[in-house]
Amino acid sequence: MIDSVKAKSHGRDAITAPLRHATFRRIWLASLLSNVGTLIQGVGAAWAMTQMASSADQVALVQTALLLPVMLISVPAGAIADMYDRRIVGLVSLGIALAGAILLTLVTWLDLTTPNILLMLCFVVGSGMALMGPAWQSSVSEQIPLEEQLPAAIALNSISYNIARSVGPAIGGAVVAAAGAMAAFALNALFYLPLMVALLLWKRKSTPSRLPPERLSRAMVSGVRYISNSPPIKIVLTRTLVTGVAGGAITALMPLVARDILHGDAQTYGIMLGAFGFGAVVGALTITELRKKMSGEAAIRTCALCMAMAMVAVALSREPALTVTALVLAGAVWTMVWMIFNIGVQLSAPRWVAGRSLAAYQAAGTGGMAIGSWGWGYLTDAAGVQNALLVAAVLMLASPLIGRWLPMPRVGARGEKEAELLADPEVRLPLSGRSGPLVVEIEYRIAPHNARTFHNIMQDVQLSRQRNGAYGWSIARDIADPELWTERYHCPTWLDYLRWRNRSTQSERALEQRAAHFHIGPAPIRVRRMLERPFGSVRSEDQPPENGPGKTRPEIENPTKQMRIRPLPPAKGPACDHYGGFSCRLLS
């Protein structure tokens, strides 16, 4: 019996387990082709630029044009991924990239390509892929039926990219040498099609939101607010940024290592890239076993030590074989670190903000490597590539020290499961979705000997309220009645308040229940929901501010019907009015 349980557990945790599901398998294979096509186009675009411009700066701008959109549109891309069907977002994104690739092929065929046109169309392709990134990554958990397989699915996606990185440039070089840059652009356009077909075949199961979607600007603000009030995600993003700055040196300086330290040529550089990519595949294959044996913090420390050793070896080695061996190690631990960060974000963010959290992770990683690459290039000009790598190794050794103050959050299965939807509160005042701000006051009676413990719990409640949409939070104690505590917070509008109520996770509801358990007295916890009316904003006694002069509106029995809000399904138990996790026994 024990053996069968172990075998079942091993089957769920195995790196290949997600490939047993047809949807994930189709998308994974198609994304492998898409990644190869993107890298082939990168080679073709760089070669085409060398034929039109002799400046090294313009050649380098090709890579910038492909990657710059990641930094520019990550936040709106994450918001879009959370607001709309991620499958549709992926198809639209691929359509943008496909259009850019087709236009690039046509202008090259018509011999109309100029450096500016090439960079502009590369930017279009990069924008499509940057828009797809958050939607694709946040939809991985929807492509597999078991959440236990999410780390393995993330590892497989990393393997896909690293396989493409190992073979893509070589294929691109062969295609350009045989048929020119136009063939590389056409092949990239062709390789987008299988992924579009795979997404079209995906019968995504989703539960439509009962509330209308947020505006893009407000959704972006919601994402930033959630991340800034979520300690686990802030820790992961900070560690991601620091690791990107320190560890990005080895990839940024690899061409100079091939030229200045090993005195090699383009073939030497290609072998080094292949070694790094091979190591990355090995790292992705072993990440599951590593996570079983080590905590996230211990794994990052081990990987940082190995990365520093690899950097020192690359800096001091004059033998290609030793350098290649060090790069295999570097590729393995580099991939492991990024996968640990990725898993940490995915398992720390609830579904409603997963796309925005992953977009922030993507921006932190890309930004860290971009800043680091610029810094390491500047240091190399001043002190040489060897010294730059040695300094990077020292920083990589020092980076785990951050873990003493910002340790990685412990994650297993998804720690932020959505809680049950709350019933709409009773409303007798005419409201629209834009009515607001809404003020909520909650009164507790706390025994004096529990005051300190209650106050400490309420500090965590504050973060929960604020990351889900509230602002202006405060907790106050009555000086005439020390047992009376009043919690107060605001929501911008009535519709924002309804969203806020249904964003809580199970852990947040449990936290609120912990606070409620300190309430004493025969009377229940008292909750007031009030519409803030600044002086001068009310034109008549029965007229809300958003109604124009001379307009009246009848009393709304159920304001949710006026805002295209789907009714909640019938409750399984007795009907309760929650304000955020406290049952009707406390509030009635």
Beta strands, then each sheet from edge to edge (+ up, - down):
strand 1: 438-445
strand 2: 471-477
strand 3: 484-491
strand 4: 526-531
sheet 1: 2+ 3- 1+ 4-
end
